[in-house]
Structures are given as structure tokens and as C-alpha cells.
Amino acid sequence: MKQKRIRILIEGRLQGMNFRLQTQQAAKGLDLVGFVRTLSDGRVEIEAQGHEDNLEKLLEWVQQEPHSSQIRSILFRYDDPVSYSEFNVR
């Protein structure tokens, strides 16, 4: 199955909730590689790569409680794959 990459930008108040570590655990559980980080403007960026079904599951996970109640907006787009070896918190 062909690899895909998704970039997700999340606006909201997520810093105090261990969101990045939870995202890393979720991504690793879905056999995805890439990263999650907080941008200078406070948004959280997730870039994940793997099978399309698992990318969809990660996107669904982001939208679930409890963190979804703190999210104001989610933007995402699919891109061509790049080279990642694991999923990191940056």
C-alpha cells in the first residue's frame, strides 16, 4: 500500500494536557512516522506519514474528547511522503 503524509494544524489550548506526548503514542500505535510540535504562534503542528487508513485514524483521534473540547480549529492537507524514521515530539 502506498505511503501518504498528512500535515495537521490545530488551534486551541492544548499545552497543559500532554497533548504532544499523547499524539506521539497514538501515532506510534498506528505505525506512523513524523513529528508533533508547538509552533511559535501557539498552534500545534502534526506531520505524520504512513498508510492512508492510519492517517485517517489519527485525524479522527485528534478530534476526540477530551482534547477536542479545547480545539478551536483543525486544518489538514495531504502531501507526498518524505523520509522519516520514527515519530518524535519536537
Buried (B, 14 or more C-beta within 10 A) or exposed (E): EEBBBBBBBBBBEBEEEEBBEBBBEBBEEBEBBBBBBBEEEEBBBBBBBBBEEBBEBBBEBBEEEEBEEBBEEBEBEEEEEEEBEEBBEE
